[in-house]
Amino acid sequence: MHELFMIVAVIGTGRVGEQVVHELAKNAHIDELLLIERTRDRAEGIRKDLVDEDPGYEEKLRRKTDDNLPDDTKKKRPIKLN
């Protein structure tokens, strides 16, 4: 039998998206949670809130950004957390 690996992405972390992220983080069947947000501060804040709530969420929410991009490009790209 094959083991499944589930990755869930949430695009946009406004009021509703943030609540969805908090609920999905609690789901034991989800192995990786990817947050896609326009602003680094918002996405990082949500990640920190979740890790403060339960340090076990750290494995689901590791930040990935491309710091080699020019500054003007970074502002237009989403921030991805997984």
C-alpha positions in Angstrom: 0.0 0.0 0.0 1.3 3.5 -0.9 1.5 6.2 1.7 -0.1 9.5 0.6 1.5 12.9 1.1 -0.9 15.7 1.2 0.0 19.3 0.4 -2.6 22.1 0.7 -2.2 25.6 -0.6 -4.1 28.6 0.6 -4.0 31.6 -1.7 -4.6 34.8 0.1 -4.6 35.1 3.9 -7.2 37.8 4.6 -9.7 37.2 7.4 -11.2 34.1 5.8 -7.9 32.7 4.5 -6.3 33.1 7.9 -9.1 31.1 9.6 -8.8 28.4 6.9 -5.0 28.2 7.5 -5.6 27.8 11.2 -8.1 25.0 10.7 -6.0 23.2 8.1 -2.9 23.3 10.3 -4.8 21.3 12.9 -5.6 18.6 10.3 -3.3 15.6 10.9 -3.8 14.3 7.4 -2.1 17.4 5.8 1.6 17.0 5.7 2.5 20.4 4.2 0.7 23.7 4.2 1.6 26.3 1.6 0.6 29.9 2.2 0.6 32.2 -0.8 0.4 35.9 0.1 1.5 39.1 -1.5 3.2 40.5 1.5 6.1 38.8 3.4 5.1 40.4 6.7 1.5 39.1 6.6 2.6 35.5 5.7 5.4 35.5 8.2 3.1 36.8 10.9 0.6 34.0 10.3 3.4 31.4 10.4 4.6 32.8 13.7 1.1 32.8 15.2 0.6 29.2 14.3 4.0 28.1 15.6 3.3 30.0 18.9 0.0 28.2 19.1 1.7 24.8 18.6 5.4 24.3 17.9 4.6 21.1 16.0 3.2 23.2 13.1 6.8 24.3 12.3 7.3 21.2 10.1 4.2 22.1 8.1 5.0 25.7 7.7 8.5 26.4 6.5 9.0 29.6 4.6 10.2 29.5 1.1 11.2 32.8 -0.6 13.4 33.6 -3.6 15.8 36.2 -2.2 17.8 36.3 -5.4 15.1 38.2 -7.3 15.3 42.0 -7.8 13.4 44.1 -5.3 10.7 45.2 -7.7 10.0 41.6 -8.6 9.8 40.5 -5.0 7.0 42.9 -4.3 4.9 41.3 -7.1 5.5 37.7 -6.2 3.6 35.8 -3.6 5.3 34.6 -0.4 5.1 30.9 -0.1 5.2 29.1 3.2 5.2 25.4 3.5 
